[in-house]
Amino acid sequence: MTIDTLVRGVVLGGTGGVWQIRTDDGETVDAALRGRLKKSNSGKRADGSLRRDTVAAAAETLKLAVGDDVHLERGTRDDAWAISEILPRRSQLARRAPGGGQGERIVAANVDQVVIVFAAAKPEPHPRMLDRFLVIAEGNGLAARIIINKVDLVGEAAAHERFAAYERVGYPVHYTAAKSGLGLESIRAMLGERRSVLTGPSGVGKSSLLNALFPGANLRVGAISESVNKGRHTTVGAVMLPLPNDNGYVIDTPGLREVGLWSLPAERLDECFPELRALKDRCRFADCRHVAEPDCAVRDAVSRGEIDDARYDSYCRLLEEIEAEA
């Protein structure tokens, strides 16, 4: 089959080896990976795409993910489709495999921005967890935005005060209430014409927010466990939703109780904190860890109140964690 007869599409989701693909014509079809697992270092075509005989191997190494652009061809039956090529990624959001596992988990591919959703209350927000999400986005080279949902539970003024440090750093922070519709128009505008990953802890209202933004998505909404004040996992895997009028995509991810950093060297951690990144070149030592070294511009800024104490504490804790694992 020639390249002209292949059908291009994007992976919306998948379970049990069957992937839902949305073609460029707007049709959604089920497709399976074609080809046997083979170890090969020469599986790419000249244009960077993968040959069919190495697609299965690529799925193992690349971990075919929601957001991947693929080529399809007809299977042996008229209604059967097969993924014949996985096209090169322009970006990806990766994290460590959950449960203490070793290895990389690709959350989504070909992402334009990461939108981190936290609740103002129920569950109680933990800024250090938010910092971990932001570091993962920064480490993957992706723009990050923050949504603080359920602000009706604490009031807008209190929510703004609590997350003011992130606005000062330069992160766009949106304040919403899915039930009342507060802030939804700005979120719609921010999501338009992009592929956005929505991520965050369980129970913060990601699915409720999507349902309020785009009625008809019908995502399940998890109930908050009153006993442990943590959300229940309700989404089996990442799902990519086409926005109305072909205006972009939103990728909804399962709630994450554990966020693990992956492949981030300790010496790169300061680059993932914008306020530290701006000062690191002013330190006396090029390899300054910003913990106990003399003439450290970062620690001087912390002492003057120019860097938020909680953010600096997050940096120190993450640095200790990464160094211990290394």
Buried (B, 14 or more C-beta within 10 A) or exposed (E): EEEEEBBBBBBBBBEEEEBBBBBEEEEEBEBBBBBEEEEEEEBBEEEEBBBBEBBBBBBEEBBBBBBBBBBBBBBEEEEEBBBBBBBBBEBBBBBBEEEEEEEBBBBBBBBBBBBBBBBBBBBEBEBEBBBBBBBBBBBBEBBBBBBBBBBBBBEBEEBBEBBEBBEEBEBBBBBBBBEEEBBBEBBBEBBEEBBBBBBBBBBBBBBBBBBBBBEEBEBEBBEBEEEEEBBEEBBEEBBBBBBEEEEBBBBBBBBBEEBBBBEBEBEEBBBBBBBBEBBBEEBEEEEBBBEEBEEBBBBBBBEEEEBBEEBBBBBEEBBEBBEEEE
